Amino acid sequence: MKKLLTLFASLLATSTLVIAGEYEDISIEELSKAISEGKVTVLDVNGSGSFARGHIPGAVDFRAHSAEIAKHLPADKAQLVVAYCGGPGCNAYKAGAKAAADLGYTNVKHLAAGISGWLDAGKPTEKVAAK
C-alpha cells in the first residue's frame, strides 16, 4: 500500500509540474555535452549586463533579442533549447523557455543551476568585449 501511495504522489507531483507549465531540468554535465556536440541552443535570460560579464559559451542574449528570438533558434523544432538565469531561485528563465515553446519547439529544458551553478562547477564562460 505504501508503494502505491508513493507512486500516486509522484505521479500527482509530475502532472502538477506539467500543468503549471514547468520545463524539465537539464544537468550541467548534460548541457556541457550538448554544447560540445553542437546539439543545443542556449538562451541566457539574465539581462544584457550580466550576459556581457559572462555567459555560457554560445548562449544567446535573450533580453537583447527577445523580439526576434526566432532568428536565433534552430530550424528543427525538435532540437534541444535550454533557458537559464541566475540560479536555482531564479524564475526569469521562464520567459525564454516560454518564447521557444510558443514558437513550437518541443524539446525545451531549463538549467536550474543557472549561471551560478555553471561557474561553481568550474565551467568556462564567454564575455562580450567592451565597445
Wavefront OBJ file of the C-alpha trace (Angstrom):
o trace
v 0.000 0.000 0.000
v 2.881 2.387 0.822
v 4.393 1.803 -2.613
v 1.075 2.554 -4.280
v 0.673 5.799 -2.318
v 4.253 6.824 -3.124
v 3.671 6.136 -6.811
v 0.426 8.106 -6.768
v 2.105 11.063 -5.025
v 4.934 11.022 -7.576
v 2.514 10.970 -10.486
v 0.489 13.789 -8.976
v 3.591 15.927 -8.470
v 4.761 15.261 -12.027
v 1.388 16.099 -13.531
v 1.235 19.298 -11.461
v 4.561 20.410 -12.941
v 3.315 19.771 -16.456
v 0.079 21.625 -15.787
v 1.990 24.528 -14.244
v 3.995 24.874 -17.461
v 7.328 23.987 -15.912
v 10.205 22.807 -18.061
v 12.343 19.739 -17.457
v 15.684 20.396 -15.815
v 18.956 19.559 -17.550
v 22.157 18.946 -15.617
v 25.319 20.959 -16.115
v 27.065 17.887 -17.495
v 24.241 17.105 -19.937
v 24.240 20.705 -21.165
v 28.020 20.789 -21.437
v 27.927 17.632 -23.570
v 25.143 19.006 -25.803
v 27.132 22.212 -26.320
v 30.294 20.302 -27.273
v 28.245 18.219 -29.731
v 26.565 21.317 -31.222
v 23.122 19.932 -30.387
v 21.616 22.792 -28.360
v 20.617 26.425 -28.487
v 21.137 28.112 -25.124
v 19.136 31.161 -24.044
v 20.628 33.388 -21.334
v 17.772 35.266 -19.656
v 19.891 37.160 -17.106
v 19.868 40.504 -18.901
v 22.378 42.107 -21.213
v 24.657 43.447 -18.466
v 25.069 40.036 -16.900
v 25.408 38.470 -20.357
v 28.293 40.835 -21.166
v 30.098 39.965 -17.916
v 29.924 36.228 -18.600
v 27.579 33.677 -20.114
v 27.559 30.025 -21.099
v 29.584 29.684 -24.324
v 27.445 30.120 -27.414
v 24.416 31.381 -25.485
v 22.034 33.923 -26.995
v 21.285 37.097 -25.014
v 17.519 36.599 -24.770
v 16.836 40.092 -23.398
v 18.620 41.745 -26.321
v 16.989 39.510 -28.939
v 13.576 38.630 -27.500
v 11.693 40.485 -30.252
v 13.437 38.432 -32.937
v 14.266 35.282 -30.958
v 13.008 33.042 -33.786
v 16.027 34.152 -35.853
v 18.321 32.731 -33.179
v 16.607 29.374 -32.796
v 17.263 26.280 -34.923
v 15.112 25.371 -37.925
v 14.468 21.940 -36.402
v 11.764 22.471 -33.773
v 12.697 19.163 -32.094
v 16.253 20.325 -31.353
v 17.146 20.992 -27.733
v 16.664 24.546 -26.457
v 17.827 25.351 -22.910
v 16.996 28.518 -20.999
v 18.780 29.619 -17.831
v 19.043 32.565 -15.491
v 20.909 33.287 -12.243
v 20.460 30.116 -10.253
v 18.055 27.763 -8.502
v 15.854 30.527 -7.062
v 15.539 32.460 -10.317
v 12.422 32.173 -12.477
v 13.436 34.564 -15.258
v 14.341 31.567 -17.454
v 10.610 31.001 -17.983
v 10.416 33.937 -20.409
v 12.979 32.326 -22.723
v 11.596 28.813 -22.347
v 8.041 30.012 -22.999
v 9.118 32.020 -26.049
v 10.695 28.897 -27.574
v 7.725 26.690 -26.658
v 5.282 29.269 -28.081
v 7.207 29.080 -31.372
v 6.620 25.318 -31.467
v 9.870 23.979 -30.005
v 9.169 20.656 -28.358
v 12.437 19.931 -26.510
v 12.721 22.949 -24.210
v 14.573 22.493 -20.933
v 15.806 24.572 -18.020
v 19.236 24.702 -16.409
v 18.062 25.141 -12.812
v 21.650 25.582 -11.607
v 21.833 28.736 -13.714
v 24.989 30.693 -14.343
v 25.939 30.488 -10.664
v 25.915 26.679 -10.770
v 27.778 26.705 -14.087
v 30.518 28.832 -12.511
v 30.576 26.753 -9.311
v 31.151 23.665 -11.488
v 34.244 25.339 -12.965
v 32.757 25.586 -16.455
v 34.037 28.264 -18.845
v 32.149 31.404 -19.789
v 32.343 33.872 -22.631
v 32.317 37.635 -22.220
v 31.241 40.380 -24.557
v 34.086 42.720 -25.461
v 33.560 46.353 -24.450
v 32.665 48.641 -27.330
l 1 2 3 4 5 6 7 8 9 10 11 12 13 14 15 16 17 18 19 20 21 22 23 24 25 26 27 28 29 30 31 32 33 34 35 36 37 38 39 40 41 42 43 44 45 46 47 48 49 50 51 52 53 54 55 56 57 58 59 60 61 62 63 64 65 66 67 68 69 70 71 72 73 74 75 76 77 78 79 80 81 82 83 84 85 86 87 88 89 90 91 92 93 94 95 96 97 98 99 100 101 102 103 104 105 106 107 108 109 110 111 112 113 114 115 116 117 118 119 120 121 122 123 124 125 126 127 128 129 130 131
